[in-house]
Amino acid sequence: MTRAAKKPKLQDNPLLVWLLDRQFFLDETIFLEGRGHEGQRTVCRCGSEIEEPKYRCRDCFGMEMYCRHCTVERHQSSPLHVIEEWNGSFFQRTHLKSLGLRVQLGHPPSDHCYNPRPSTGNDFIVVDINGIHDVALDFCGCHTAQLRYKQLLRVRWYPATTTDPQTAATFNVLEHYQLLSFESKISAYEFYHSLARRSDNTGLSPIKDRYSAFMRIVHEWHHLRQLRRSGRGHDPGGIAETKAGELAVVCPACPHAGKNLPQGWENSPPATRWLYALFVAIDANFRLKRKAVSSDRVDPGLNTGWAYFVEERAYKSYLSERANERQERSTCVSHNAVNMADTKSSRGLAATGIGTIDCARHEFKLPNGVGDLQKGERYLNMDYIVFSALVGFTVTVLNISYDIACQWSKNLWNRMEHMPARLHIPHDDVLVRYFVPKFHIAAHIAACQLTFSWNFTKWVGRTDGEAPERGWASANRVASSTKEMGPGTRRDTLDDHFGDWNWKKTTTLDSQGRTLKRKMENAIKWEREHRVALYDLEGTIQPALLDEWGTEVEMWEEDNTRPNPFESKLAPITQAAVRSQLAELEAAELRAGINHSLDDNVSPSILISGGIELEDLQQRLKRDISDLSLHPTENQREAIIHRTNALQRRIDSWTRYQQLYMPIVSTLRSSMNPSPGAPQTLKPQDFPLYLPSALNHLDCNHHLMKHEWKLRQAQAHDALNELRSHLRLRSHIYKFKDKNLRGQAASTRAQNLIARVEAKKDAAVAKYRCARQAIESLSCRLDEVGWEATLRPLRHEDIRPMGDFTGDHTQGTGTISWIWLTTNVNTSPSENESVQDCVRIEWCKARARAARWSEEVELLAEEMRRVLAFLEWQGCWWHQRTMLRSSDKTTEQEGLQAYAYRQAALRSAMRTSFQARWSFVSHLSSTSASEDDSGPSIDAPPAVMDSF
């Protein structure tokens, strides 16, 4: 028996429960507008009868009301609370300044200053989280007094200027705004004016405008936070000795020599050296542009190459020196659309976007891995940015992902030689490999899809190379505000946001620990499944073939210039090739004295080939007529008439020869037109051609059917080739449009281009379906079998790019559409050769899938180990900072030590948390191995072989 469904209760929906008490909530909020029970009190709690209790604080706990004197005394330490005064009818806002409160700096609130110095004009504005406040402020003028800006900093108020400050922002509001800007991408303008409205949302009491001062404070505050978190305050050399990229938050899972790599890692054998590889991904973002406002002289910025952006002066100097260099032209067909499409206009822009280099596996922005782009994604810019980031790493294996890696990698090292010497990396001792991101590779030609594939290259795990794309979703939300900034402020602001992105990636490793755990469990699951699938497949293949194929794959993995095992070894089918073969066959028959031709000018193969060509012309004319508007122009109408007449003449000529070879066709046409003298009513595009495949069970010459069989197979494969080409082109245009084009005109032109490609794709689909229908009809009459394996029914869900998968599947878990797996082979080799070629390619792919998942398990375990090692190193680094810089004042020394100890404790806590969450790795990894129980572990590095 099945249990009855549980009847929902009202308590299960808190919102419905609240509706029952909605009136009470409304009444209580209105009740707070009055004095409540405090209205019965006529004497203040202090007992004074001089002043009645008519003031209350909106920020203090409770509804108690006090007299003026008590209100001022109670807020000596809370000078920024909002006070309300009962005027006999309602509460109206007042200020502590008007009640007589004076804020004294340089002394505790209860102490008296013998030489108070009021702020200039007795006018001081403080921006706090609950509004913008006008306060009466006294600086300390005693002989031991600190500088005025220091006095403000000691009470956690940040001054707008260092000389005679008249505006400050509390640390609390600065921290609040910084986090809010990270999470919601709110601009300083929006935030400041929301505070102004909180102070007065009626406009009756104008708030003094301190927006520009607040912007300056925010800029300085963010910069100081970066300096502090990078340990610059603990270095004896101070800020002046800050090195390039030192303020960046680095990826703890990436390989860092001397920090999280085992001793002797550089001498490890190739079997383990790949675990210490650096994975990077390159991309450009054309939404993070900047308008041509201000200049580097007026707004130079504060970070100056210390974080993520490259140092601007050296960068622009390099660009200006090589401004006349011409960009190498792309030879990949997928980039022809780039050459033809409209690039983003640079009118009115100082920067059309930014180029970046990220950690490809963990999505961190790399130090000195960001730079402005002035005109598109030029190699000149991208090379400088890439090498600026790579010089900070010491690795022996480097994997680079770039959506145009097939072109960009050409002559890369020659271009490096012409760059400043400080950007040169020792590439001769480094294994450098190039890849195209998995989502982008479908838009490339077939050769690139094999050569630059993450799926077919060993020692890369399940890396997809799309890391920058994931980060843009967060960064693009700040584009609307940064595009209006000056150059320095914009770079510093983006530096700050990139730093927060990296920090969130680090701190959320705890939550990401669950993600990494899920990734590891997923990797182990799929590794097992693909290992079993490979084992089952190999059980059906002769061991000698497996040895031969295995050797070919291993040789290609070691040297990509060798024949690619993922490519078919058999010649592809094309209609032109089949027509040539048929012509050669007829020539051989004539030499042997066999002549099937009934006309000296038109042989059987020419007749069938011409009929198929006419069929294609009919379909094209139909599509063009249907695409005409309701009111075509005279030129359009004239062009259609000329094409129709030309098609009619060709059909008339062809049908005369058809009657020689297929007399039954005359009977069929006579039955359709019983009056011989009547005019032809069918339009040429609708005229039935009656090729052998259309005769069904009527008698037809066997040679003609055989010729059509071969030509139709070639036509079907040609249609699939066209379909794949148009799908690749459409994918590339869509990606180029989303990434580069803005504005109605450019978008309209791109949409028109996409519409033309879509029409060609639909035509290829119709051609394939027509060819397959003919093949299906002929196969029964010719007793042909086995063709269904390669020429399957083309469903709507099959028509998708290689990188698109149905449901939640991905490249490693989903099924690629069969149109990308069809073995387009010549019919001349034996059937065994064709089948063997299919099996070989499928085995290579199955082997690659199993290998990638196995590598992913090892990589994840090594990355977890590196994170723990890095946090341990960083904790020790902060411990060393406790005594690195000495101060004569014990109070300052204590502050230095306290901050360093807190940072060290944080790393220790993070390491403990991660280690506890990842303790499962050794067990899961070991159980995934079939024979070896060792498996990868986060507790110890992979074995390292000493060099001899």
N, C-alpha and C positions, 0 to 999 in steps of 0.2 A: 504494500500500500504506500502510495506517496503521501507525504505530509501536506496538509493544506497550507497555502501561502499565508504568511503572517500578515494580519491586518494592520495597515499603517496606523500609528497613533499620532495624535496632535503634537505630542512632545518630541516626535522625531523631526519636526520642522520648526526650529526656533523662531523663524520669521513669522510663521502663523501664530505662534504663541504670543509674540510681541504685539501682533495686531490687536489682541484682546486688551492689552494695557497701553495702547498707543495714546489714548487721551490722558492717562496719568503722566506719561512721559512729557507730553506737551505742557501739562499744567505745572509740572515741576520746573521746567526750563523757564516758564513765565514767572513762577514763584521767586526765582533767583533774581529777577529784576527789582524786586522790592527788598526791604530790610529784613523781612522775616521776623523771627522772634527778637532780633536785635532792636527792632523798633520800639519795644517796650522799655529799653534801657535809656535812662535820661542822664546818667552819670557814667563817665569813663571808668574803666577797671582800675585806673590809677587812683581814683577817688577824687580827682580834681573836679571842682564845680565851676571852674572858670570857663572851660571849653567843653562843649557837648561832644559826644562821640558821633561824628558824622563822616568818618573816613574808613574805607575798607580797601584791602589789597586784592586784586584779581589773581595774583600769582602766589600768594600765601595760602596755606591750607585753612579751610574753614570760611565762615561768613562773619567773623567777629569784626566789630566796628570800634574805632579808637578816636581819641582826640588828636588834634594836630601834633602836639608835643610827643605823644606816645607813638604816633605813626612815624615821625621822623626818627626817634630813638630806635624803634624796631627795625628800621631799614638802613642803619649805618653800614651794615655789611651786605645789603641788598639794594643798592642805589638805583637799579634798573627795573624795579618792579613797577607795575602799572597801578596807580591809585585812582579810586573813584570817590567822589564827594556827593553826599546827599543834600540836594538843594531845597528840600521840603516837598518835592513832588516826584523826583526821579534821581538816579545816579548820573552824574556827568563826570567825564574824565578830567583829571587834574594832574599836576606834575609834582614830584618830590622837590624839585627846584623851587617852585612857587610856595611850597610849604616851609621852606627854609633849610632844606638839607644841602650841605656842602660836602663834597667828596674830597677828603684829604689824602694825598699820596705821600709816600715815603715813611709812613708811620702806621702801626696797627690802628683799626677804627676807634679804639677807646683812648688812644694817646693824643696828646696835644702837641701841635707844631708851633714853635715859637716864632717862625718866620714864614708864614704861608704866602705863596705867590699865586694869585688868581690867574687863570688862563687869559689870554689876550681877549679883551672886550668882555670878559666874564661869559664867554660864549664857547661851549664845548659840546660837540655832537658825538654820541656813542651809538654805533649800530650793533644791535643785539638780536637774538633770535625771536624776541617778542615785540620788536619794533625799533624805531629810530628815536633816540632819547636826547633831549636837551638838558644837560646837567650843569650844576655849578661846581667847578673843579678848582682845587687849590693844589699847586705843586709845592713840594717841600723846598724851602730856601735856606735850611740849616747848613752849617759849614761841612757837614758830612753827607750832604744830599748828593744823590746820583744825578746824571743827566736826565732831562725831562722824558726823553723817549724810554730810558731805562726804568724810570719810575712807573710809566704806563705798562711796560712789559711785565714788571713784577706783580701787577694785579691782573695779569692775563688780558690786558687791553693792548691791541696792536695799533701803533700810531701810523697816521697817514704820511707824516713827514718826520724827519729827524731834527729839524730846527723849528721851534715854536709850534708844536703840533696843536691843532684845534679840532681834529677828527680822529676817532679810533674805532676799531671793530673788536668785539670780544673774541677770544680764542674759540669760545663756544659756537658763535655764529659762523666763524670761518671753517671750523671742522664740520659743522652741519651743512654748510653750502657745498663744501668740497665733496662730501659723500653724496649729497643730493645731486650734484652735477654728474658724478660718476654713474649713479643709478638711473636718473631720469633725464640726464643731458640738458637740464634747465640752464639757461644762460644767466649771466650775472645781472643783465638788465631786467629780466623777468623776476629773478629772485629779489633784487633790491626793491623793485616797485611793489612786489607783494608785501615786503616789510613796511613800505611806506603806506600801503593801504591798510595794513594791520594797525598802524599808528593812527591813521585817520582815513576812513573809508567813505567820507562824505565830501571831501574837498573844501570844507569850511575852514579848516585849520591847515594851511599849506605847510608841508614839511620841507625843511631846508635841504636843498639838493646837494648830496654828497656822493653821487653815483660815480663820478670820475675818481674820487679819492678811494671809494670802495673797490673799484676795479684795480687800482694800483696796489692796494693792500692785498687783494686776492692773488695778484700776480706774484708779489714778493713772498706771500705766505706759502704758496705752492712750491716755489723754488726752495725756500728754507726747509720745507718738509722733505724734499728730495735729498738735500744736502745732509740733513740729520739722519735719515734712514740709511744713507750709504756710508755713514761713519766719518764724514768729513770733519765734524766737530771734535772728533777724538784724535785726529791726525795732527802731530806737531807742526806739519807744514801748512795746515789750515786749508781754506778754500782755494788759495792761489795755486796749490800743487795738485788740484783735481785733474785727473787724466781723462782722456776721451772715452766716453761711454761708461764712466765709473758710477754715474747716478742711476743707471738702468737696473731694473730687477731682472736678474738672469734666471734662466730655466734650470732648476735643480736636477732635472732628469736628463739633460743633455750632457755630453762628455766634457768635463773640464779637467785638464791635466793638472795634477797637484791638489785637486780638491775632492773628486769623487771617482777617480780611476785608480785601479790597483797598480802597485809598483811593477814596472816592467811591461806595462800594457803595450807599449810601442813595439816590443819584440815578440808579441804573441803571434802564433801561426795564423794563416788565413782562415782556418776553421773557426777561430774565436775572435779574430781581429775585427770582423764585421760588426760585432756587438758594440764596439767602441766608435762606430761611424757617427758622423754628424749629418743629420737630415735637415735640409733647409728648403724653403719654398719662396719663390719670388713672385710678386704680383704688383699691379698698379691699381690705384683707386682714383677715378676721375670725378668723384663727388666731393672730395675734400679739397676743393679749389680755394683760391684766395683772390679777391678783387685787387685791382691795382690801386691800393690806397696806402698812404704812409710810405716809409722807406726804411732800409736797414740803418741809415744814419739816425733817423728820428726814433726808431723802435728796434734797437739791435737785439733784444732778447737777453736772457740771463743765463741760459744753460750753455750756449756757445759750443755745442758738440759734446757736452758732458753726459747726455742721456741717449736718446734714440735718433734724433736728427743729426745728420752729419754737420760738421762745422761749416757755416755758411760761406765765409770769405774764401776759404780754400776751394770749396765746391764750385762757387761761381767763377773763381779765377780759372779753374780747370775747364769749365764749360766755355768761357769766353775765348780761351786760347784755341779751342778745337771746334768753334761754332760752325765753321764752313765744311766740316766733314760730312760726307753723304752717307746716308743709311744704306746698309746692304739690303738688296731686294730679296724678298722671300721667294723660295722655290717650292714651298709646300702649297698644294692647291687650296688647302683650307684657309690660307692667308690671302688669297686673291680677293676675297670679299673685303679685306682690310684695305687693300690698295684702291678698291673701287668705291667704298662707302665714304660718307662724309665724316670726317673727324670732328671732334668737338672744337667749336670756335674758341680762339684764345683772345678775342676782342674784349678789352676791358679787364683782362685777368692777368695777374702777376704770376700765378701758378695754376695750371689746368688740373692739377691733382698731385698725388704723391706716389712714389715707388717705395716698396718695402721688401725686406727679406725677413722671414719668420722661421722659427723652429717648426719643421714640417710635421713632427709627431705630437707636439704639445702646445702648439699655437701661440708661443711667446714671441713678442717682438724682440729682435736682436739689438744689442747696443750698436749705435751708429749704423743702423739698418734702415733708416728712413730718410728720404730726400724729396724736395719739390721737383715737379716736372713742369717744364715751360712750354713744351709743344709735343704732346703725345708721348708714347712710350719708347723713346729713343735709346739705342744701345749705349750712347754716350752717357746718359744719366744713370741708367740701370747698372752699367759696369762699375761706375764709381761707387754707387750705394752698396752693391754686392761685395766688392773687395774691401770697402771700409768696414763692413761687418765681419768678413772672414779673417782679417788679419788678427782679430782678437782670439782666435781658436788655434789649438795645436792638435791636429788629427792626422790619421794615416788613411782614412777612408772618408770621402765626402760625396753625399748623394744630393743632387740639386734638382728641384722640381720647378718647372716654369712652363706656362702654357704655350710658349713659343720656343721651347728648349731646342727643338729640331733645327731652328735657324740661328738662335742666339749663341748656341755652343760652337758654331763654326767660327774659326779664327779668334776665339776668345783669348787664348794665351798670347797671340800676336797683338791683340788690342791691349792686353795687360802690360806688355813691354813698353807701350807708349804712355803709360800712366805714371804718376809720381812713384818714386822708389819705395816710399813708405807703405804703398798699397800692394806691393808685390807679395805673393805667397809662393812657397816652394812647392810648386805643383808636380815637379818631377818625382818627388818622393811620396806623393799622395795619389791614391786611386780615386779618380773623379768620375762619377757617372751622372748622366743626365736623364731626366724623366719628364713626361708630360702628365699633369694631374689627371686622375681617372675621369672626372666629369668632363674635362675639356678634350680628352684624346679622341673622342668619337668624331670630332670635327676635323681631324687630320686625315691625310691620305693613308692608305693601307700600310705602306712601308714604315711610316712614323708610328702607327699603332702597334707595330710589332717591335720596332727597335727601341722605342722610348716608353715601353709599358712597364708599370709597376708590377703587373701581374705575372709577367714572364721572366723578370730578372731576379736572380737569386740574391739572398741576404738582405732583403728589404722588408720582410714581414708583410703585414697588411696595410702598409702606409699608402695613403691615397694622394698626398701632395696638395690637398685643397685647404690647408690650414689658414692662409690669409683670407679666403672667402668667408670663413666662419667669423673672423674678427671684424670684418667690415660691417656686419649688421649692427654691431655696437658702436663702432666709430662713426658711421654715417649719420647717426642721430645728432651729432654735434656739429655737422657741417654747416648748418644754417647760421650758426653764431660765429664759427671760426672764419668763414669766408669774408666777414666784414672787419676782421682784426688786422692790425699792423703785422708785418712779417715776424718780428721777434715774439710778440705776444702770442701769435698763432702757433708758432713752433713750440713755445714753452707750454701752451695749453694742451696741444696734442701730445707732447712729451708726458705731461701729467696724466692724461687719459690712458696712454699706452702703458705707463707705469702701473696705474691702477688695474688695467687688464691683466698685466703680468702678475701683480700681487694677488689678485683674486684667483688666478690660476694656481698660485702657490698655496694660499691659505685654504682654498676649497679643495685641495688635494685630500682633505679629510672627507669631504662629501664626494670629491672625485675619487677618493679611495674606494668608495662604493662603486663608482664608475669603472675604475681600474679593476676592481674585483669582478664586476660584471663582464668587463672586456676579457679578463683572463679566463673566466668560466666559459664565456662564449668561444674564445679561441681554442680552448681545450676540447670543447664539444665539437666544433667544426673540424679541428685537426683529426679527431678520431673518425668522424664521418667520412672525410675526404681520404684518410688513410685506408679505411675499409673499402671505399669505392675504387680506389686505385688498385688495391689488392684483388678485388673481384674482376676488374678489367684486365689486369695482367694474367689472370687465370685463363683467359680466352686467347692469349697471344703466345706464339712460339717463343721459348727462351732465347733462341738465337736472334730473333728480331728485337726483343727487348734489349739485349746486349748492344746490338747495332744502333738502335735508336738512342739508348742511354749514352753511348759514346758521342753521338752527334750533338745531343743536347749539352753535354758537359763541355765539349769543345767550343760550342757557340757561347756558352756562359763564360768561358775563359777568354774568348776572342770573338767579339761581335762582328768582325769582318768576315767570318766564316759563314757558310750557308745557314740561313735561319730555319731551324727545324719546325717552326710553327707555320711556315709557308708550304703550300702545295708544290710538289715536284713535277706535277703534270701540267701540260699547257692548257690555258683557259679556253673555253668555248666562246666563239663570237660568230655572228652571222656571216661576216666577211670571210672568216676562216672556213666555215662550212661550205659557202658558195665556191670558194677556191678548190676545196676537196672534191666537191661534186663535179666541177669543171674538169679537174684532172682525171677523175674516174671516167667521165664520158670520153675524154681524149684517149684513155687507155682502151676503152671498149671499141672505139673507132679503129684504133690500130689493130685490134684483134678481129676486126670484121663484124663487130656487133654495133648496130645503129638503131637506137630507140627513137630517134628524132623523126618527126613527120614534116618538119620544115627546116630549110637550110639555115634560117636566121634565128629561130627560136627552138632551143632544145628543151627537154622536159624540166631540167633544173631551172632554166631561165624562166619558163612559164610559171612554175610554182613560186620562185623568188619574186617575180614581178607581181603576182597576185597578192602575196603577203605585203609587198610594198604599197600596192594600191589600197589594201585594207588599212594600213597605217595612215595613208593620206586621207582616207575617208574619215577616220576618227579625228584627225587634226582639224579638218574642215568643220566637222560638227562642233567641236569645242570652240573654235573661233567664232562661229555663227552664234552659239549660245552666249558667248561673252559680250556680244554687241549690246549696246544700250538700246533703250526703246526708240531713241531718235538718233541713229548713226549719221555720221557726216557723209557727204558725197564721196569723199576719198575712200572712206571705209567701205561704203556700199560698192564702189567700183572695184576695189581690191578683191572683195568676196566674189563678185561676178566673174572676174578674170580667173580666179582660182577654180571656181565651179566649172567654167567652160573648159579649162585645161584638164581638169580631172575627167570630165565627160569624154574628151577626145582620147585620153589614155585608156579609159575603160573600153571605149569602142574598139580601139586597136587591139587591146589584150583579148577581148572576148572572141575576136575573129580567130586568133590562134587557139584559144581554149576549145572551140568547137572541133578542131582537128584532133585534139588529144582526149577530149571528154565530150563525145557526141550526146550523151544523155542530158547534158546541161541545156541543150536546145529544147528538148522536150519539156524540161522543168520550166524554162522561161516562157514557152508557148502556153503552158497551162496557166501561168500567171497573167498572161496578156492574150485572151482568146481572140481578139480582133487584130489580125496582123497589120491591118492598115491604120489602126488607131495610133495616135501619138503616144510617145513614152511619157508616162505620168510620174514615174519614180525619179526623184532627184539623184544625182550621181553619188552623193554621200550616203544614200540609203539603198543603192543598187546592190542586190545580192550577187556576190562573186562566185559562189558555189565551188570553193576549193575542195579537194578530196575529203577533208575532215568534216565538211558540212553536208556530205551526201549520205551520212549515216550508213544504212545497210544497202544502198544502191551500188550497183556494179561500178568499179573504177579500176583503172590501170594500177597494178601493184607497184611499178616503178615510181609512178607519181606519188602514191601514198608514202613510199619510203623516202622520197625526196622531201616531201612536206614534213615527215616525222623528224628528219635531221634538222631541217631549217627551223621548225617550231621549237625544238629543244634549244637551239642557239638563240632564237628570239626570246625565249623565256629567261635564259641566263643573261642576255643583254639587258632585258627589262629589270632584272634584279640588280645588275651593276648600276644601271641608271638610278634605280630607287635608292640604293645605298649612297650613291654620290649626292643625290638631292637631299637625303636625310642629314648627311654630314654637313652640307652647305647650309641647310636651314638651321641646324644647331649652332653653327659658328656665327651666322648672321644674328640670331637671337642674342647670343652672348655678347657679341660686339655691340649691338644696339643698346643692351642694358648697361654696358660698361662705359661706352664712349659717347653716345648720342644724347643730346638734350635739345629741346626746342621743337616746335610743331613742324617746321619745314623739314628738318633732318629726320624726324620720326616718321613723317608721312612718306618720304622717299624710301626709308628703310622698310616700311610696311608694304609699299608697292613692290619692292624687291622680294620681300618674303612671299607676297601673293603670287609673283611669277614663279618662284621656286616651288611653292605649294602646288601650283597648276601642273608644273612639270612632274612633280612627284605623283600626283593623281594620274597623269597620263601613263607613267611607268607602271603604276598599279593596274590600270585598265589593260595595258599591253600584256602584262604577265598573265592576268586572268584569262584573256582571250587566247593566248598561246597555250596555256595549260588546258583549257577546255578543248582545243583542237588536239592536243597530245592525248588527252583522255579518250577522245573519240577514236583516234587512230590506233591506240594501243590494243583495243579489243580486236580490231581487224587484222593487225600485224602480229598479234600474240607477243607484244613487248611487255616485259615485266621488270620490276626493280626501279623504275624511274620515279616512283612516288617517294622514295627515300630522300631525293635531293630537290624535287619539285613538288613541294607540299601545297595544300590549299592556303591561299594568302588571306588570313582573317584581318579584321581591323586592328586587333590588339597586337598583331605581329609587326605592324608598320610603325616601328619606333627606333630611335638611334641606339647604337650599341650600349651606351651608358645608362639607358633607361630600363628600369625593371618594374614589374608589376607588384602591387602591394607594398610591403615593407622590406622587400628583398634588396640586396646590394650586389656588387660584382662578385663577392665571394660566396653569397648565399642564394642569389637569384638565378634565373634562367635567362640567358641571352636569347633574343628573338632568333628563330631558325634562319632568317634571311642573312644573318651574319656568319652562319656556320655552314652554309651550303658549299659543297665541294664543287667548284666550277671547273670541271676537268674535261679534257678532250675525249671523244668517244673512240678514238683510234687505239689506245692501249687496251689491254684485256681488262675484263671486269674485275679480276683479282687484283690487278695493279691499282685500279681506282678505289676499290674497297680498302686495300691495304694502306693507301695514302690517307684515306679518311680516318682509319683506325690509328695510324701513326700520329696525326695531328691531334686527335682527341686524347690519345695517351699522353702526349706532350703537355696538353693543357691540364689534364687530370693530375699529372705529376707536379706541375707548377702550382696548382691549387693546394695540394697536400703539403708541398714544401713551404709555401708562403704561410700557411696557418701554423706549421711547426715552428718556423722562424719567429712568428708573432708571439708564440708562447715564450720563447727564449728572450726575445727583445723586451717584453713586458716585465719579465722577472729581473732582467738586468737594469731596466729603468727604475724599477722599485728599489733595487739595491743602491743605485746611484742617488736617488732622492734621499735615502737614509744617510748615505755617506756624506752628501753635500750638507745636509742639515747639521750633521755632527761637526764637519769642518767649520761651518759658519758659526756654530755655537762657540767653538774654540777661538775663532777669529774675534768674536765680540768679547770673550773673556780677556784676550790679549789687549783689547782696547781699554780695559779698565785702568791700566797703568801706563798706557802709551804716551798720554799727554799729561803733564803735571801742571798744577796751578798753585800759586802761593796762598790762595784763599781756600780754606777747607770747605767752605760752602759750595764753591764752584767745583772743587774736586769731587765732592760728594755727588753733585748733579751728574758729572761725567760718568762716574762709576755706576750710579743708579740706573742711568739709561742703558749703559752697556750690559749690566747684569740682567736688566729686564729683557733686552733683546736676546741675550744668550738663553735665558730661561724660556722664552717663547720658542726658540728653535728646538730646545730640548723637549718641551711639551709636544710640539708638532711631531718630532721624530718618534716619541713614545706612542702618540696616537696613531701615526701611520703604521708603525711596526706592529701594533696590536691588530690593526685592521687587515694588514697584509700577511699575517702569520700563516694564513691558509695556503700561501703560494707553494711552499715546499711540498705539502701533502698533495695538492691538486696536480701540480706539475709532475710529480713522481708517479702518480697513479695513471697519468695519461700515456706514459711510455709503455710500449708493449713488452720489451724485454729488459730494458735498463731502468732500474728504480731510482737512479740518481736524480735526473731531471734538473732544471735550473732552480736556483735558490736566491732569495734576496739576502740571505745571511752571509754568503761568501761569493767572491767574484769568480768568474769562469777561470779554469786552469790556464796558466800562462807558461809557455815553454821558454826556457832561457835560450838566448842566442849563443851559438857556438863561435 
